[in-house]
Amino acid sequence: MARNMHQAFAGATLVGETQHRRERFSLLLLNLEEYYFEQHTANHIQHKGSQNERKIRGSLKICSKSVIFEPDAISQPIIKIPLRDCIKIGKHGENGANRHFAKAISGGISLIFSQVYFIKEHNIVAPYKIERGTMEYVFELDVSGKVEDVVETLLQLHRASCLDKLGDQTAMITAILQSRLARTSFDKNRFQSVSEKLHMECKAEMVTPLVTNPGHACITDTTLYFQPLNGYPKPMVQITLHDIRRIYKRRHGLMPLGLEVFCTEDDLCSDVYLKFYERQDRDDLYFYIATYLEHHVAERTAEGYTLQWQRGLLSNYQYLLHLNTLADRSCNDLSQYPVFPWVVSDYSSSELDLSNPGTFRDLSKPVGALNKQRLERLLVRGLRFLMSEQPGSLGCLKLVSSRLRASIPGETEVSGRTLAPSALCPLPSFPCEFSCSPSAFLLTIQETRYQEMPEPKFMYGSHYSSPGYVLFYLVRIAPEYMLCLQNGRFDNADRMFNSIAETWKNCLDGATDFKELIPEFYGDDVSFLVNSLKLDLGKRQGGQMVDDVELPPWAQSPEDFLQKSRDALESDYVSEHLHEWIDLVFGYKQKGRDAVGAHNVFHPLTYEGGVDLNSTEDPDEKVAMLTQILEFGQTPKQLFVTPHPRRITPKFKRLFQPSSYNASTADSPGEESFEDLTEESRTLAWSNITRLQLHEQHKIHKEAVTGIAVSRSGSSVFTTSQDSTLKMFSKESKMLQRSISFSNMALSSCLLLPGDATVVSSSWDNNVYFYSIAFGRRQDTLMGHDDAVSKICWHDNRLYSASWDSTVKVWSGVPAEMPGSRRHQFDLLAELEHDVSVDTISLSAASTLLASGTKEGTVTIWDLTAATGLHQIPCHSGTVCDTAFSPDSRHVLSAGEDGCLNVIDVQTGMLISSMTSDEPQRCFLWDGNSVLSGSQSGELLVWDLLGGKIRERIQGHTGAVTCMWMNEQCSRVITGGEDRQIMFWKLQC
């Protein structure tokens, strides 16, 4: 399980952890976008000069917008004085608080101010106490010689805080920060080894939730370092490059300046998140680490994870975590915290029935569109807007029937007009009654309203993920973060996270509440549901105190709630529909017209590329946009631009029976049990495919072997070759039994018809030949193409032929049974046209789909029932050498001259995985997870598609492997090659 919020928010000072620690200060005591510069050991002098004078020992922190004093005694509160509230700053005892001072007569600094905050008195995390009125505090530094410098710094920061414009304040503080960074450099004495070689050093900030800490990043040949400018929370952060497992470029505040480093494979939280001031610095450091990792860690892509998820190697939870990580979501950035869906909609029943579809939320809709009545109210408001602002712009205003009035009581008046059912369209050419449903009508209104809206266009005034929403859920384990975000206050008790059912109801009914969930709802740490810190979170209107989260009736305990939530997330229903939610959040319905149609449009500032901060010249406008970005939340980076594939579940596996290992086998009684048995043997065989050993080999042709077909008994092997011959080889006698030549042109492929009585061969002479085994003669000839026939397939008395004439043709007919009899007339059923030569084809298990590969590298998936193309995927840079459907027909694998193996999702046409070798792969066999391919050099390669690596290289032919055959049990393989040989392989289990 991924590391949870306790580790992600390690910078927080939680009550239970601090009873035995002296330091209570954390960066969370600062304002948002504030920096902590330096600290000095000091005494707070109370009642200076009186008999009650008292010294409180502690540490004085100088920050960019405040002065913070942390007493050593935990019974004393931390004092925070905002610089903007300071009236005078100077040495104690001097008149005025300006620039010029006399020699220090003491180490005292005087602050006269109008407002002060008291925090964590007795080390209790609680809302800040505020005292107002003119006050003077005196702080006496241990090192009196630093007083003048500290006062000068405070005056400079005070001037920045008092500037009228927020943009000017930010610019001045940034200049002060950059000056401090320029005067310092990375301390190379902290290298782990004297032999380390420095590669680069640059200025950066370490990002943690809600705060950033400036300093210097440094990378050597062995280690990544970060040294905070203020030495907090420790003088050095270091990560050995050898320990790094993942590294991602990040956008922070919608700027491409972030870099996140993970030393684990599956954890939710990273080991360090750095934000750079210059994009080039980020890119250079990323390139150096990525180059180092190239030889140690396999690259992870969304498509690769998709294939693993579809095949069941990743759970729904794991897959969503990976997508969040790839989409710039991070525990260190609350504006981009990982987002998970609500999946359950029943929070009132005593039992949670995961077999009932009504238990679940509709994953095809965003939260804002889940409640039909709320959505219709929103859309009617859109109608009001249009009729009041642009009454003639809708075209057909032939509105609102009694059905609309019945569905939305009280909404029959629009801009003061009562619209009767018989209201006619203003355009005379459309005299029609409004007969569509209210939802359909209002959907049209909403889409029209969206197009008519002024810029910026958006549908929702809040987001589904924001810092406020994250901390709403996590306030019980991260109270200081909530106090930091809300200026020292908790939210109103009735608006806190009090109940699962109440929260869900508000997400359905609330006018501005559209939030999704966070990963913790599907984890194993219940602490965010329990007030174990005994926080005083306020009293609700009914008089009850805010304490533990109220659970639904079907949950017996917090642990039970999380377990059942996980069960729901991994249920069949969610597995079958999760791709629809992915389309909304990470996919093609995130932006553009599809997002409008799905009611899934948020403020443009939330989207990557929605605003160019570098082109914004007004500093106030830039700061305002940054603040809105950080507080409003951000939409994940778009990972998919086509519909996301479904997950393969038992329900969908059944739709693709029979198995594609023998598509021509007829159903018969008892076959299902046999199928189960052979499926088990196939799984075992493929798990041991690296143990394939050469059993025997025979050179039977004069040129490259192009096709292999084997009788069901396995006794006879038929091969074709570029030497223009079809040969019949006896496996038992190990002798060549027949050699047949149909023309002087090369033969390109062969197959055996059901019953093992006829061999069919394709030829470069544009023909397809039928050969009778029993009679030893050519049985029939199909002259169906204008150029070489490159590949043939057969199923259910239909022949499929691919040709260099840029077509694939589908023929119906049965060849003549007796040689010499009248030839059968083959009927052309369909012609699938391509732009260039077709080099290979393959059929799905049920032969309802066909995949073709062309000379120019395009794979096309065809629907044979309608003879239409479903998807055209240009996925290779050269000729496609081979294609094949997975056993369940959910994926197509293609191999090309470019050395790539590409996996394509049949439903969506998405390229979901790609692996590359250093040479072309000419042919292959696969079970959907592993691949056995024949390479240009003659090796057999075993690929782990899900792991993204080559598992084994097996020495084979002395030239390219050109064709392959495997028996139904996957225990025997025959290969043919350019070396004119056929090789027989056995699995050694």
Secondary structure as UniProt FT lines:
FT   HELIX           5..8
FT   TURN            9..11
FT   HELIX           15..18
FT   TURN            19..20
FT   HELIX           27..29
FT   TURN            32..33
FT   STRAND          36..46
FT   TURN            48..49
FT   TURN            51..52
FT   STRAND          54..63
FT   STRAND          66..71
FT   TURN            74..75
FT   STRAND          78..82
FT   HELIX           83..85
FT   STRAND          86..91
FT   TURN            92..93
FT   STRAND          108..119
FT   HELIX           121..123
FT   STRAND          129..141
FT   HELIX           144..146
FT   HELIX           147..161
FT   HELIX           166..182
FT   HELIX           188..190
FT   TURN            194..195
FT   STRAND          198..208
FT   TURN            209..210
FT   STRAND          211..220
FT   STRAND          223..228
FT   TURN            229..230
FT   STRAND          237..240
FT   HELIX           241..243
FT   STRAND          246..252
FT   TURN            253..254
FT   STRAND          255..262
FT   STRAND          272..276
FT   HELIX           279..293
FT   TURN            294..296
FT   HELIX           302..310
FT   TURN            311..312
FT   HELIX           316..326
FT   TURN            327..328
FT   TURN            331..332
FT   HELIX           334..336
FT   TURN            354..355
FT   HELIX           357..359
FT   TURN            363..364
FT   HELIX           367..369
FT   HELIX           372..389
FT   TURN            391..394
FT   HELIX           402..407
FT   TURN            409..410
FT   STRAND          413..414
FT   TURN            415..416
FT   STRAND          417..418
FT   TURN            421..422
FT   TURN            428..429
FT   HELIX           438..452
FT   HELIX           467..474
FT   TURN            475..477
FT   HELIX           479..485
FT   TURN            486..488
FT   HELIX           493..495
FT   HELIX           500..509
FT   HELIX           519..522
FT   HELIX           526..529
FT   TURN            532..533
FT   TURN            541..542
FT   TURN            553..554
FT   HELIX           558..569
FT   HELIX           572..585
FT   TURN            588..589
FT   HELIX           592..597
FT   TURN            598..599
FT   HELIX           604..606
FT   TURN            608..609
FT   HELIX           613..615
FT   HELIX           619..632
FT   HELIX           650..655
FT   HELIX           660..662
FT   TURN            663..664
FT   TURN            669..670
FT   HELIX           671..687
FT   HELIX           689..691
FT   STRAND          692..699
FT   STRAND          705..710
FT   TURN            712..713
FT   STRAND          716..721
FT   TURN            722..723
FT   STRAND          725..730
FT   TURN            731..734
FT   STRAND          735..741
FT   STRAND          747..752
FT   TURN            754..755
FT   STRAND          758..763
FT   TURN            764..765
FT   STRAND          767..772
FT   TURN            773..776
FT   STRAND          777..783
FT   STRAND          789..795
FT   TURN            796..797
FT   STRAND          798..803
FT   TURN            804..805
FT   STRAND          807..812
FT   TURN            819..820
FT   STRAND          827..833
FT   STRAND          838..843
FT   TURN            845..846
FT   STRAND          849..854
FT   TURN            855..856
FT   STRAND          858..863
FT   TURN            864..867
FT   STRAND          868..874
FT   STRAND          880..885
FT   TURN            887..888
FT   STRAND          891..896
FT   TURN            897..898
FT   STRAND          900..905
FT   TURN            906..908
FT   STRAND          911..916
FT   STRAND          921..926
FT   STRAND          930..935
FT   TURN            936..937
FT   STRAND          940..944
FT   TURN            945..948
FT   STRAND          949..954
FT   STRAND          961..966
FT   TURN            968..969
FT   STRAND          972..977
FT   TURN            978..979
FT   STRAND          981..987
//
